[in-house]
């Protein structure tokens, strides 16, 4: 499991783990997620080393603003390349966790 760290002056905490299912895709398990940011428009992307200026994989809106939940991804996502989960509030990155 990896731990979230805050970005852009926001406090973001929680853990993320990954399960990869060959031929199917995978799942990111988010646990104990909390943030000080505006939670009205939270979304997640996978990024190469956390760099949002490079190609990203959009995982869509978070299913809830805090607590524990899952984010699925498809089989064509190379989790070794897209190795950082970035959470955004609107377009502002508010937290990230490296996928272990």
VMD Tcl script that builds the backbone (N, CA, C; Angstrom):
set m [mol new atoms 300]
animate dup $m
set s [atomselect $m all]
$s set {name element resname resid chain x y z} {
  {N N UNK 1 A 0.835 -1.184 0.000}
  {CA C UNK 1 A 0.000 0.000 0.000}
  {C C UNK 1 A 0.878 1.245 0.000}
  {N N UNK 2 A 0.391 2.253 -0.683}
  {CA C UNK 2 A 1.073 3.544 -0.726}
  {C C UNK 2 A 0.227 4.569 0.007}
  {N N UNK 3 A 0.856 5.653 0.398}
  {CA C UNK 3 A 0.190 6.700 1.157}
  {C C UNK 3 A 0.031 7.951 0.302}
  {N N UNK 4 A -1.143 8.592 0.409}
  {CA C UNK 4 A -1.384 9.858 -0.270}
  {C C UNK 4 A -0.592 10.973 0.390}
  {N N UNK 5 A -0.168 11.928 -0.422}
  {CA C UNK 5 A 0.401 13.173 0.074}
  {C C UNK 5 A -0.343 14.315 -0.598}
  {N N UNK 6 A -0.460 15.423 0.106}
  {CA C UNK 6 A -1.190 16.572 -0.410}
  {C C UNK 6 A -0.406 17.335 -1.467}
  {N N UNK 7 A -1.136 18.051 -2.318}
  {CA C UNK 7 A -0.556 18.902 -3.352}
  {C C UNK 7 A -1.236 20.262 -3.326}
  {N N UNK 8 A -0.563 21.255 -3.875}
  {CA C UNK 8 A -1.135 22.600 -4.031}
  {C C UNK 8 A -1.672 23.163 -2.711}
  {N N UNK 9 A -0.979 22.857 -1.590}
  {CA C UNK 9 A -1.364 23.387 -0.292}
  {C C UNK 9 A -2.514 22.662 0.385}
  {N N UNK 10 A -2.967 21.554 -0.160}
  {CA C UNK 10 A -4.074 20.794 0.423}
  {C C UNK 10 A -3.545 19.624 1.238}
  {N N UNK 11 A -4.267 19.290 2.283}
  {CA C UNK 11 A -3.973 18.091 3.055}
  {C C UNK 11 A -4.799 16.962 2.465}
  {N N UNK 12 A -4.149 15.914 2.042}
  {CA C UNK 12 A -4.824 14.739 1.497}
  {C C UNK 12 A -4.166 13.513 2.111}
  {N N UNK 13 A -4.983 12.653 2.727}
  {CA C UNK 13 A -4.456 11.475 3.397}
  {C C UNK 13 A -5.217 10.230 2.963}
  {N N UNK 14 A -4.636 9.094 3.255}
  {CA C UNK 14 A -5.250 7.816 2.927}
  {C C UNK 14 A -4.217 6.900 2.303}
  {N N UNK 15 A -4.653 5.714 1.916}
  {CA C UNK 15 A -3.775 4.706 1.329}
  {C C UNK 15 A -4.372 4.181 0.046}
  {N N UNK 16 A -3.513 3.664 -0.817}
  {CA C UNK 16 A -3.971 3.048 -2.062}
  {C C UNK 16 A -3.183 1.761 -2.301}
  {N N UNK 17 A -3.907 0.724 -2.680}
  {CA C UNK 17 A -3.314 -0.544 -3.063}
  {C C UNK 17 A -3.811 -0.906 -4.452}
  {N N UNK 18 A -3.104 -1.789 -5.129}
  {CA C UNK 18 A -3.479 -2.148 -6.500}
  {C C UNK 18 A -3.566 -3.661 -6.629}
  {N N UNK 19 A -4.554 -4.110 -7.386}
  {CA C UNK 19 A -4.680 -5.513 -7.763}
  {C C UNK 19 A -4.816 -5.561 -9.278}
  {N N UNK 20 A -3.959 -6.333 -9.943}
  {CA C UNK 20 A -3.993 -6.470 -11.394}
  {C C UNK 20 A -4.488 -7.871 -11.725}
  {N N UNK 21 A -5.476 -7.934 -12.614}
  {CA C UNK 21 A -6.037 -9.205 -13.046}
  {C C UNK 21 A -5.733 -9.346 -14.534}
  {N N UNK 22 A -4.752 -10.203 -14.902}
  {CA C UNK 22 A -4.367 -10.342 -16.314}
  {C C UNK 22 A -5.564 -10.664 -17.212}
  {N N UNK 23 A -5.654 -9.939 -18.328}
  {CA C UNK 23 A -6.732 -10.144 -19.284}
  {C C UNK 23 A -8.027 -9.442 -18.926}
  {N N UNK 24 A -8.079 -8.853 -17.737}
  {CA C UNK 24 A -9.313 -8.193 -17.284}
  {C C UNK 24 A -9.074 -6.711 -16.998}
  {N N UNK 25 A -8.027 -6.410 -16.268}
  {CA C UNK 25 A -7.745 -5.036 -15.860}
  {C C UNK 25 A -7.259 -5.028 -14.439}
  {N N UNK 26 A -7.780 -4.144 -13.654}
  {CA C UNK 26 A -7.356 -4.073 -12.269}
  {C C UNK 26 A -8.233 -3.161 -11.456}
  {N N UNK 27 A -7.801 -2.995 -10.219}
  {CA C UNK 27 A -8.588 -2.225 -9.273}
  {C C UNK 27 A -7.640 -1.500 -8.319}
  {N N UNK 28 A -7.909 -0.234 -8.084}
  {CA C UNK 28 A -7.194 0.526 -7.072}
  {C C UNK 28 A -8.092 0.605 -5.848}
  {N N UNK 29 A -7.607 0.107 -4.726}
  {CA C UNK 29 A -8.365 0.137 -3.478}
  {C C UNK 29 A -7.905 1.334 -2.664}
  {N N UNK 30 A -8.803 2.285 -2.472}
  {CA C UNK 30 A -8.519 3.493 -1.700}
  {C C UNK 30 A -9.075 3.282 -0.300}
  {N N UNK 31 A -8.253 3.543 0.710}
  {CA C UNK 31 A -8.694 3.358 2.086}
  {C C UNK 31 A -8.451 4.618 2.895}
  {N N UNK 32 A -9.429 4.951 3.732}
  {CA C UNK 32 A -9.328 6.076 4.672}
  {C C UNK 32 A -8.981 7.403 4.000}
  {N N UNK 33 A -9.563 7.649 2.831}
  {CA C UNK 33 A -9.286 8.871 2.076}
  {C C UNK 33 A -9.950 10.076 2.742}
  {N N UNK 34 A -9.188 11.147 2.888}
  {CA C UNK 34 A -9.677 12.429 3.408}
  {C C UNK 34 A -8.901 13.546 2.730}
  {N N UNK 35 A -9.551 14.689 2.516}
  {CA C UNK 35 A -8.856 15.847 1.955}
  {C C UNK 35 A -9.441 17.136 2.498}
  {N N UNK 36 A -8.617 18.170 2.538}
  {CA C UNK 36 A -9.074 19.499 2.960}
  {C C UNK 36 A -9.625 20.299 1.779}
  {N N UNK 37 A -9.517 19.764 0.567}
  {CA C UNK 37 A -9.944 20.472 -0.649}
  {C C UNK 37 A -11.462 20.440 -0.805}
  {N N UNK 38 A -11.955 21.267 -1.704}
  {CA C UNK 38 A -13.368 21.255 -2.080}
  {C C UNK 38 A -13.688 19.883 -2.663}
  {N N UNK 39 A -14.658 19.198 -2.083}
  {CA C UNK 39 A -14.959 17.827 -2.486}
  {C C UNK 39 A -16.115 17.727 -3.475}
  {N N UNK 40 A -16.577 18.852 -4.001}
  {CA C UNK 40 A -17.739 18.824 -4.894}
  {C C UNK 40 A -17.428 18.249 -6.273}
  {N N UNK 41 A -16.159 18.226 -6.676}
  {CA C UNK 41 A -15.828 17.746 -8.026}
  {C C UNK 41 A -14.513 16.966 -8.018}
  {N N UNK 42 A -14.433 15.914 -7.215}
  {CA C UNK 42 A -13.202 15.129 -7.138}
  {C C UNK 42 A -13.137 14.102 -8.257}
  {N N UNK 43 A -11.964 14.009 -8.884}
  {CA C UNK 43 A -11.754 13.009 -9.929}
  {C C UNK 43 A -10.351 12.450 -9.784}
  {N N UNK 44 A -10.090 11.354 -10.507}
  {CA C UNK 44 A -8.789 10.696 -10.401}
  {C C UNK 44 A -8.221 10.405 -11.779}
  {N N UNK 45 A -6.911 10.502 -11.884}
  {CA C UNK 45 A -6.194 10.121 -13.097}
  {C C UNK 45 A -4.945 9.349 -12.699}
  {N N UNK 46 A -4.515 8.459 -13.581}
  {CA C UNK 46 A -3.212 7.830 -13.448}
  {C C UNK 46 A -2.249 8.613 -14.322}
  {N N UNK 47 A -1.065 8.892 -13.786}
  {CA C UNK 47 A -0.089 9.703 -14.514}
  {C C UNK 47 A 1.282 9.040 -14.470}
  {N N UNK 48 A 2.089 9.349 -15.461}
  {CA C UNK 48 A 3.461 8.854 -15.525}
  {C C UNK 48 A 4.306 9.685 -14.566}
  {N N UNK 49 A 4.735 9.061 -13.484}
  {CA C UNK 49 A 5.519 9.747 -12.449}
  {C C UNK 49 A 4.821 11.001 -11.907}
  {N N UNK 50 A 3.508 11.047 -11.972}
  {CA C UNK 50 A 2.745 12.169 -11.445}
  {C C UNK 50 A 2.712 13.394 -12.331}
  {N N UNK 51 A 3.273 13.311 -13.530}
  {CA C UNK 51 A 3.369 14.451 -14.442}
  {C C UNK 51 A 2.084 14.572 -15.275}
  {N N UNK 52 A 1.245 15.531 -14.937}
  {CA C UNK 52 A -0.029 15.712 -15.641}
  {C C UNK 52 A 0.132 16.329 -17.020}
  {N N UNK 53 A 1.337 16.807 -17.363}
  {CA C UNK 53 A 1.550 17.359 -18.702}
  {C C UNK 53 A 1.797 16.246 -19.719}
  {N N UNK 54 A 2.064 15.038 -19.229}
  {CA C UNK 54 A 2.236 13.889 -20.118}
  {C C UNK 54 A 0.893 13.185 -20.262}
  {N N UNK 55 A 0.897 12.117 -21.006}
  {CA C UNK 55 A -0.317 11.318 -21.201}
  {C C UNK 55 A -0.827 10.810 -19.851}
  {N N UNK 56 A -2.137 10.822 -19.654}
  {CA C UNK 56 A -2.756 10.338 -18.418}
  {C C UNK 56 A -3.887 9.365 -18.755}
  {N N UNK 57 A -4.335 8.641 -17.742}
  {CA C UNK 57 A -5.483 7.756 -17.864}
  {C C UNK 57 A -6.558 8.289 -16.930}
  {N N UNK 58 A -7.675 8.736 -17.494}
  {CA C UNK 58 A -8.767 9.296 -16.712}
  {C C UNK 58 A -9.565 8.163 -16.069}
  {N N UNK 59 A -9.666 8.186 -14.740}
  {CA C UNK 59 A -10.449 7.186 -14.024}
  {C C UNK 59 A -11.822 7.714 -13.633}
  {N N UNK 60 A -12.088 8.972 -13.949}
  {CA C UNK 60 A -13.408 9.552 -13.708}
  {C C UNK 60 A -13.578 10.103 -12.308}
  {N N UNK 61 A -14.823 10.403 -11.987}
  {CA C UNK 61 A -15.166 10.981 -10.690}
  {C C UNK 61 A -14.993 9.950 -9.581}
  {N N UNK 62 A -14.573 10.433 -8.421}
  {CA C UNK 62 A -14.500 9.532 -7.271}
  {C C UNK 62 A -15.923 9.164 -6.850}
  {N N UNK 63 A -16.158 7.908 -6.476}
  {CA C UNK 63 A -17.505 7.499 -6.100}
  {C C UNK 63 A -17.977 8.107 -4.780}
  {N N UNK 64 A -17.042 8.586 -3.971}
  {CA C UNK 64 A -17.382 9.280 -2.731}
  {C C UNK 64 A -16.229 10.197 -2.363}
  {N N UNK 65 A -16.482 11.154 -1.478}
  {CA C UNK 65 A -15.498 12.183 -1.169}
  {C C UNK 65 A -14.561 11.813 -0.028}
  {N N UNK 66 A -14.875 10.752 0.701}
  {CA C UNK 66 A -14.007 10.324 1.796}
  {C C UNK 66 A -14.287 8.858 2.094}
  {N N UNK 67 A -13.415 8.276 2.906}
  {CA C UNK 67 A -13.606 6.884 3.288}
  {C C UNK 67 A -12.860 5.922 2.388}
  {N N UNK 68 A -13.457 4.738 2.194}
  {CA C UNK 68 A -12.821 3.681 1.415}
  {C C UNK 68 A -13.670 3.313 0.210}
  {N N UNK 69 A -13.019 3.121 -0.938}
  {CA C UNK 69 A -13.727 2.814 -2.176}
  {C C UNK 69 A -12.738 2.261 -3.190}
  {N N UNK 70 A -13.239 1.828 -4.333}
  {CA C UNK 70 A -12.403 1.241 -5.378}
  {C C UNK 70 A -12.520 2.033 -6.678}
  {N N UNK 71 A -11.431 2.027 -7.446}
  {CA C UNK 71 A -11.397 2.626 -8.777}
  {C C UNK 71 A -10.892 1.580 -9.758}
  {N N UNK 72 A -11.748 1.079 -10.650}
  {CA C UNK 72 A -11.295 0.072 -11.613}
  {C C UNK 72 A -10.548 0.709 -12.786}
  {N N UNK 73 A -9.673 -0.086 -13.423}
  {CA C UNK 73 A -9.035 0.338 -14.657}
  {C C UNK 73 A -9.002 -0.844 -15.617}
  {N N UNK 74 A -8.921 -0.542 -16.914}
  {CA C UNK 74 A -9.016 -1.570 -17.949}
  {C C UNK 74 A -7.678 -2.281 -18.169}
  {N N UNK 75 A -7.745 -3.380 -18.879}
  {CA C UNK 75 A -6.578 -4.225 -19.133}
  {C C UNK 75 A -5.497 -3.531 -19.972}
  {N N UNK 76 A -5.859 -2.519 -20.746}
  {CA C UNK 76 A -4.866 -1.847 -21.583}
  {C C UNK 76 A -4.056 -0.777 -20.838}
  {N N UNK 77 A -4.284 -0.614 -19.542}
  {CA C UNK 77 A -3.526 0.347 -18.736}
  {C C UNK 77 A -2.287 -0.348 -18.174}
  {N N UNK 78 A -1.119 0.184 -18.513}
  {CA C UNK 78 A 0.142 -0.338 -18.005}
  {C C UNK 78 A 0.439 0.333 -16.664}
  {N N UNK 79 A 0.118 -0.361 -15.586}
  {CA C UNK 79 A 0.251 0.226 -14.252}
  {C C UNK 79 A 1.717 0.460 -13.870}
  {N N UNK 80 A 2.648 -0.203 -14.558}
  {CA C UNK 80 A 4.061 0.070 -14.288}
  {C C UNK 80 A 4.499 1.390 -14.920}
  {N N UNK 81 A 3.805 1.833 -15.967}
  {CA C UNK 81 A 4.083 3.119 -16.613}
  {C C UNK 81 A 3.281 4.242 -15.952}
  {N N UNK 82 A 1.984 4.043 -15.824}
  {CA C UNK 82 A 1.101 5.033 -15.185}
  {C C UNK 82 A 1.110 4.725 -13.687}
  {N N UNK 83 A 2.172 5.166 -13.008}
  {CA C UNK 83 A 2.482 4.691 -11.672}
  {C C UNK 83 A 2.113 5.629 -10.527}
  {N N UNK 84 A 1.408 6.718 -10.815}
  {CA C UNK 84 A 0.992 7.642 -9.760}
  {C C UNK 84 A -0.486 7.963 -9.936}
  {N N UNK 85 A -1.241 7.786 -8.857}
  {CA C UNK 85 A -2.657 8.163 -8.836}
  {C C UNK 85 A -2.740 9.604 -8.361}
  {N N UNK 86 A -3.330 10.472 -9.172}
  {CA C UNK 86 A -3.492 11.882 -8.825}
  {C C UNK 86 A -4.984 12.164 -8.660}
  {N N UNK 87 A -5.339 12.762 -7.530}
  {CA C UNK 87 A -6.724 13.170 -7.284}
  {C C UNK 87 A -6.801 14.669 -7.499}
  {N N UNK 88 A -7.840 15.075 -8.238}
  {CA C UNK 88 A -8.025 16.503 -8.548}
  {C C UNK 88 A -9.361 16.988 -8.011}
  {N N UNK 89 A -9.392 18.254 -7.658}
  {CA C UNK 89 A -10.627 18.955 -7.336}
  {C C UNK 89 A -10.818 19.947 -8.476}
  {N N UNK 90 A -11.831 19.714 -9.292}
  {CA C UNK 90 A -11.970 20.402 -10.578}
  {C C UNK 90 A -10.710 20.065 -11.372}
  {N N UNK 91 A -9.885 21.021 -11.743}
  {CA C UNK 91 A -8.656 20.730 -12.488}
  {C C UNK 91 A -7.389 20.869 -11.633}
  {N N UNK 92 A -7.554 21.174 -10.336}
  {CA C UNK 92 A -6.414 21.369 -9.463}
  {C C UNK 92 A -6.003 20.054 -8.792}
  {N N UNK 93 A -4.754 19.626 -8.971}
  {CA C UNK 93 A -4.310 18.409 -8.277}
  {C C UNK 93 A -4.214 18.659 -6.772}
  {N N UNK 94 A -4.850 17.801 -5.978}
  {CA C UNK 94 A -4.884 18.016 -4.528}
  {C C UNK 94 A -4.187 16.912 -3.742}
  {N N UNK 95 A -3.875 15.801 -4.398}
  {CA C UNK 95 A -3.187 14.718 -3.708}
  {C C UNK 95 A -2.703 13.680 -4.688}
  {N N UNK 96 A -1.675 12.923 -4.275}
  {CA C UNK 96 A -1.151 11.878 -5.129}
  {C C UNK 96 A -0.609 10.745 -4.295}
  {N N UNK 97 A -0.584 9.560 -4.894}
  {CA C UNK 97 A 0.003 8.382 -4.260}
  {C C UNK 97 A 0.678 7.551 -5.339}
  {N N UNK 98 A 1.895 7.135 -5.072}
  {CA C UNK 98 A 2.627 6.266 -6.010}
  {C C UNK 98 A 2.078 4.866 -5.879}
  {N N UNK 99 A 1.821 4.230 -7.023}
  {CA C UNK 99 A 1.302 2.875 -7.055}
  {C C UNK 99 A 2.461 1.917 -6.809}
  {N N UNK 100 A 2.377 1.143 -5.748}
  {CA C UNK 100 A 3.477 0.218 -5.402}
  {C C UNK 100 A 3.324 -1.111 -6.111}
}
mol reanalyze $m
mol bondsrecalc $m
mol representation Tube
mol addrep $m
